[in-house]
Amino acid sequence: MQYVKLGKRGPKVSTVGFGAWAIGGKNWGKTDDKVSQNALHSALDQGVTFIDTADVYGFGHSENLIAEVIRERGKNDVVIATKAGNDFYFAKQEDDQGYGPIQQNYKKDYIIYAAEQSLKRLGVDALDILQLHSGNLENLEKDDPWEALSILKQQGKILHAGWSVQSFKETDHALLLDRHHELIDCIQVRYNLLEREAEKLLFPKALEYGIGVIVRIPLVFGFLTGKFSRESRFGEDDHRRFNLSPEKLDHYLDQLEQMKPLYHKYPDQTMAQVSLRFCISHHACHTVIPGAKTPSQVEDNCAASDLGSIPEKFIPNLS
């Protein structure tokens, strides 16, 4: 496992982390808490020191599982990043857009309240990183969420401030880095072989300001492991029924054809490993957070860290 400083002000982290949405027990089909915790143990055994979660993952359940493992193993050098802004505490059933009753809430008092709840669940004195969770521009142009992060930093309740950029808004929202780069220590960005919008404007700004970059959705919800086909379908309790709908699968499979020359260059590596290597090969990116529900998935993902960068000349362009 390789390690790197997460931007100029961030902590030292493993270049492959653990994305903890899937273990939350909601939106990813059937999960087993014991298997999920074994996956977390496996990640730590493999040298992972970065775990990314959110209060809304399983409505607190992901954070609770992480806390149990950390109590057993000790926190040591493990950095836990969580998120706030998707309010499941006060949302109503009519707020359900497919992920359960959730509403965006970026009011200052709410962000502070949510952070305090995460502190309790994780059983820590301070959150290593608190990220604003994929808010829309209307909410993020207000002062409240940024003031909340500043207050929490001043109070010592968070050590680093982060922002998880809304998917497919990487260019539209990049201007927020110009305004808040002195407060924000790291950003989290949707980025993978098939979705590279962040390269246009967001990554250059992150490099300019020394902001750490956490890469999410590096495997497109498991698609870039190679295990799905045009016939793949998902259950009602799995968000991939719309995020990997038949129409989206068709689109992604067409794009994947363009990437085959890259995968063929590394016949001894899994598709997941090549896909993860792509993400951490970009000089703006520091760590990648593939989701995993089982120890075998974790081991496969973690192997990517030591395989090195992919030369830019090998990476196909997207048409």
N, C-alpha and C positions, 0 to 999 in steps of 0.2 A: 504494500500500500504506500502511495506517495502522499505527501502533505504539502500544503501551501497556505500562505496567509491570505485571508479573505478580504482582499483590497488593502488599502494603506492603513485603515484603522480597525479592521476586523480581526477576529481570532484566527489561530492556526487550525485548519480543518483537513480531513482526508479528501482527496480529489474525487472519490466516490463516496457518497453518503447514503443514507437510508430515508426514503420517502415513506411517510407513515400514514398516508391517507387510507390506503387499502385495508390496513389492519384495524381501522376504526369500527368496522362491522356494519357500515351503511354504504350503499351505492356501489358496491363492488361484488355483489353476489354473496354466496355463503362464505363465511370465515370461521375459524376456530381459534379462540383466544390462546390456547396452549401452543398451537402451531405458530401463531403470530409472534408470541413471546420467544419461541425457539428461533424464529427468523431474526428477531432483534439480538438474541444472544449470539447467533451465528455472525451477524454483522460486527458486533464488538470483537468476536474472536478473530475476524478477518482484518481487524485494524481500523474499522470505521470509527471516526470520532465526530461525525456530524449527522444528526438526526433532525429531520424537518417534519413538523406536524402543524396542526392548527386546532384551535379550540372547537371548531365546527366539525372536525373529522370524528364521526360517530357521536357527535354532540358531547364531547369531553372524553369519550372512551379511548381514543388513541393516546391522548395525554396520560390517562390513567394507566394504560398498559406500559407505556414508556416508564412511568414513575415506578411501577412495580419492579421492572427489570433493573433500573438504576439503583433502587434500594438494595437489591440483591447483589449487584456487581460493584457498586460504588460509582460515583460520577467521574472521578479522575479527570481525564482531559476531554471528556465528551462534551460537545457543544450542542445544545438543544435550541432549535429555532421554532417558534410558534407564531401564530397569526391571530389577528382580531379584525373585526369589521363586518363579518357575516353573523348577524345576530339571530341565534336560535333560542335565546332566553325569553324574549318578549314577542317573537313572531307569531302569527296566527296561521291557521290551516290554509287560508286563501293566499298566503305568501309562498306556498309550495310551487316551485317551478321545475320539479323533478328530482330535487335533492332533499326533500323534506321541508318543513316550515322554516324558512330562513328569510331575513330581510337585511339589506345593507343598512348599517348604522355606523356612521363615522362622527357622531357627536363626541365632543371631548370627554364628557362624563362617562359615556358608554365605553369608549376605548380604555379608559382607566379602570372601569369596573371589570371589563373582560380580562384585562391583564392580571388583575388581582385574583380572578377566578382561576386563571391558568397557573399562577404562582401556587395556589393551594393544591390544585390537582397534581402538578408536577413535583410538589414538595421541595421547592428550592427557595432560596432567599432572594434571588434575582433571576430574571429571565435572561439567558445569554443573548438572544435576539428576539425582538418582537417586530413582526412585519404587518403592515397594513395589507389586508387580504383582498387584492384584486378589485378595488373599488372603481366605480365609474368616475369620469372626469368631473362631473357635477359635484360629487362629494369631495374629491381630492383637491379641487380648486378652492375649497373653503379652508379657513385657518384651523378649524377644530382638530382634525386628526393629527396634524403636525404639532400643534400645541400640546396635544396629549402625549405624543412621543417625547417631546422636550421635557415635559413635567415628569414623566416616568423616569427619564434618564437622570434628571436632577435629584429625584427622590431615591435613586439607586435601585429602583425596582426592575429596570432593564439595563443591560450593559451596552447593547448596541441596538440601533434603530434600523429597520428595514422596510422595504416596500415590495410586495408581490404584484407585479405589473399585470393588468388584465390581459387575458389572451386576445391576440389579434389587434391589440391597441398599442403595440410596442413603439410604433412611430408617432402616433397621435398623442401619446402620453409622455413622450421623451422630454418635452419641455419642462415637466415637473422636476427633472434632475437639475436643470439650470436654477430653479428656485430653491431647492431644498438639499443641495449636495453637501452643505455643511452639516446638516443634521443626519442625513441618510448614510449609513455605513455600508449597506449592501442592498442589492435588488435581487428579486427572483423573477426569472423570465422563461416563458415558453420558447423552447428552441430545440430543434432536432433536424435530422437530415432532410425532412420534407417541409419544414416550416422555419424559414430563416429571416423573417422580417426584422428581427432584432439587430441583424448585421448592418442595416442601413443607417440608422441614426442612434439608437439606444446604446449599442456597444461602444461606438466612438466616444459618446458622452461619458460612459462609465470609465473608459480608459483615461479620458481627459481629467476627470475628477478623482480618480483613484478609488472608485466605488467597487466593492466586491460583487461578483455575479454568481448567483446560484441558478443552475439550469434545471428546470422542471419539464415534465412530459417528454423526456428524452427518447422514450420508446413508443410514443403516441399510444398510451394506454395498453401497452403490450403488443401493438401491431408490429413494431420493428423487431420483435423476437422471431417473426416468421411463422407464428402458429395460427394465424387467422387466414381465412379465404373469403371469396365472394359469398359463400354460403353461411358464414359464421353469423350466429344470432345470440342475443343476450337476454337474460331474464328481466322481469319487471323491477327487481331489486338491484339492477346493475346499470349505472349511468351510461355504460357503453352502448346500451340500446339506442341512444341518440347521438352520443359522441363518436360511435363507430357504427352508425346506421348503414343499411345496404348502400345508400347513395355515397356516403363518405368512404366506405370500404372500397367501392369502385374507384373513386378518385385517388385514394391513397395507393391502391394496387397499381394504377396506371403510373403514378409517380415513382413507385418502387422499381419499376422496370428500368428507369433511368439510373438507379443506384446500383444495379447488379454488378457492373464492372468493379465497383469499390469492394463489394463483399467478396467477389471472386479473387481479389488480390490477397485475401487473408483466409484461405481455405481451412486453416487450423483453428480459427476463432469463430465463435458463435455470432449470429447476426446481432444479438444484444451487445456483445462486447465491442464489435466494430462501431455500432451506433453510438455507444457511450463514449468511445474514444473520439469520435467526431466532435462531440459536444465539448470535451475538455481540451481539444486541440486548438480551439479558437483562443487567441491570446487575451481576450477580455474575460474569459470564463475561468472560474476557480474550482468549482465543485458541481457535481451532477447528482441528482437525487432520484434515481429510479425507485419505483414502488416495488415491494416484494411482500408476498404472503407466506413464503416457505423458505427454509434454510437453503435448499438447492438453488432457488432463484437468487438469493443473496450471494452465494459463492460464485455463481456465474457472473453476476454484475461486478463484484469486487475485483475479479481478475483483470478487468479492463484497466484498472489504475496503473498497473505495472507494465502494460503493453506499449506505452509510449504514444506520442502524438502521431497523427496521420499527416504525411506531407500534403500540403495544400494542392499540389499538382495532381494528386490521386483522387481528389474529391470532385465528383461530377457536378456540373451546374444543373440547376432546376429550370426547366422550360415552362 
